[in-house]
Amino acid sequence: MTVKSLNDPFSSKTDLRHGAECGCSSCKSDHFEHNSDTTVQSSEQMLERAVESAIVRSVFGHSDVNRRSFMGMVGGTTAAAALASVFPMDKAKAAILDNLGKPEKTDLNIGFVPITCATPIIMAQPLGFYERYGLNAKVIKTAGWAVARDKSLAGEYDASHMLTPMPLAMTLGAGSVATPYVMPAVENINGQAIVLSNEHKDKRDPKQWKGFTFGVPFEYSMHNFLLRYYVAEFGLDPDTDIQIRVVPPPEMVANLRAGNLDGYLSPDPFNQRAVWEGIGFLHILTKEIWEGHPCCAFAAPLSFAQELPNTYGALLKSIIDATQYASNPKNRKEISAAIAPKNYLNQPVPVIEQVLTGTYADGLGAVKNIPDRIDFDPFPWQSMGVWILTQMKRWGYIEGDVDYKGVAEQVYLAADARKVMTDLGYEVPAEDYKSHTIMGKTFDPEKPEEYIASFAIKKG
């Protein structure tokens, strides 16, 4: 499979197979007693015996002769009792067992772009979700997605808020050096809109948009793919009939005001901010294009999950717990105030509230009440990953044969999300794939090539 960046064309081939399974030898622990029965021990009992064995080794050092000689004379049970009389065995075991599973690294740098899609990652700091799971995480405001990608690749960020197509693209080497990334949790669903300048209030029909210039926050974004999908359904070729520019979200409003853009498909709060400042209106919410579509996510290099598994697990718990908290409409006003300050979104609280609560002015004289204008659901449906890959193929970002399911399953770690959601007591889907409906057309993840072929407008 060949991948290309439309801004900086190049091609590369990436082996998408999972790493070979490693065969590691098992450690054989000595026990205080040689059991003659075949009683099955619980994992906790076996773990305690392993701890006891480690404590005995620490007392006798590396001398197997001395240790075995002593235990042979007095017996395993007597040895344990004798040792316990001079050594706080129970306290030692409790301390060791308590430390098992603790994060290997607690001080973390997590990048975020200041948009409401990053709500769970941002709010997890002021509302204490990272601390709850033993982490001292610092969330770092980032200017845009290219910066977030590059800082993550450079190791400056341990993990990052990313657009859902980004870890797929980064794994494939589309737009960057191929580096395996994982995305174990979606942050938000819905939450975007197409905004038009007020001067285009008479052009509500997309067929009238020929020659328009639109902004999207990144090439590898749902914003780009949803905008392309939307205009193509109205007969416009997004590569020839309109111009699409990459504009960092915080710069969207200024570019609309200056006339550099006729409109944009952007994350909030910048859609609502255009209405707030009286320069634009909401043409359509993206939930009206695809109800429940993914947007942003928590992602990290595969190496982070492999090398720091406990840290990775604690961070995933923090994010999923925060995402579930954000999914409750009753918490949205509290969250709006928490993420509004300068070091986070740097936006007026009423603007954020309009987005998160779904009670908002549309810029056309109406006040709407759509509670799920933005919503939060952490489960990374692998079928969503397959859909994103079909759009990357449709518009020429990747070429050749694509292992759609193989890539989606390598990057979208549904099993990890399912385990954490189950552990935290949240409802979780039983399946990893489902069909999706986009503008009335059903997407079957089992037939990605047929889906691409069904479109009249596509690259090539």
C-alpha positions, 0 to 999 in steps of 0.5 A: 500500500502506498501513502501520499501527503497531498501537501508534501507528496511522497510514498512509502510502504509500511508493514502493517502486521502486528509484532511477532509474539515473543516467547518468554520463559517462566520464572520458577519461584521457590515455595516455603512448602512443597505442596503434596496436594493439587489444590488450585491456588488463587492468583492472589495466593500465588502472588503472595507466595512469590512475594514471600519467596522474594523476601526470603531471597532478600534475607539470605541473599543469592546463596541457595545453599544457605537458604535451602539448608535452613529451610530443610532443617526447620521446615517451610512453615517454621521458616516463615514463622521464624522470619515473621518474628523478626521481620514484618512479613505481612506489612512487607507483603502488603507494601509490595502488593500495593505497589504492583500495577502502579504507574512506572512514570507519574509525571506526564506531558499531554498535548491538547489543541484548545477546542471543546473536543478536548474536554475530557483531556483538559478537564481531567486536570482541574477536576482531578481525574489524573490524580485519582489514578496516581498521575501528575499529568500536565496538559499543554496547550498546542497551536495546531495539529501539525505541532501536536503530531510533531511534538508527539513524534519527537517524544515531547508529549507522552500522549496527546489529544488527536483527531481520530484519523491522525493515528491511522495516518501516522501509523501508515506514514501518511503525512509523516514518518511511519510510526505505530500509534494506538488510539484506545479511546475516542473523546467526543462524538459530533461537536462540529459544524459548517459555518458560513460568513454572514455575507453568504446568508443567501447561499444556503444551498451547497450547490451555490458554493462553487469557488468558495474557500473553506478552512479545515483544521488538518488534512487528516481530520474528520472535518476535512473528510466530512466537508468533502463528503458533504459537498460531493453529495451536492455535486461539487468536487472538493478538489476542483470546485472549492478550495480547502485550506488548513487553518489552525482552529484558533485562527478560524474566526479571524480568517472568516472576519478578514474575508480569507475564508467563506466558511469552515468546518471546524471544531467548537468553540470556534463555530459558536464564537463566529456567531458570538462575534456576529460574523458568521452563522451555523449552516449545519451541525455535523451530527446532521451529516453523520449522527454519532460520528467520531472526532477527537481521541486520546492517542499515544505511540505504541511504544508508550503502551508497551514500555509503560503499561501501568502508566498507559493503563492509568492514563486510559482510565483517567481519560475514559472516566473523564469522558463518561463524566462529560457525557452526563449533561448535568455536569456540562456547566461545571465543566464549561467553567473548568475548561474556560480559563486562559491556560485551557480554552481561553474562551468566554464561559457562555460560549462554551456553555452554548456548545456543551449544553446544546442551547445556542444561538445559530446566527440566523435569529433562532435559539436551538436546543440540541443537547447532543450537539456535542457528546462524549463516548470513549468506545473506539469502534473499529468500523469508524476506523475503516470508514476513515480509511475509505475516505483517505483512499477515496481522496488519494491520501493513500493508494493501492491495496489497503488492509482496512480491518488490519489497520483499524484493529492495530490502531483502534484498541477496542479491547483496551477500552472495553476492559477499562470501561468494564472495570469502571462499571460502564456499559460497553458494546459487545462488538467492535464493528457496526454499520454507519449511516452518513447522509442517508447512505449505509456504510458496511465495514465488510465492503469498503472497496465497494463503498468507495466504488459507489461514489461518483465523485472521487480522486482518479 
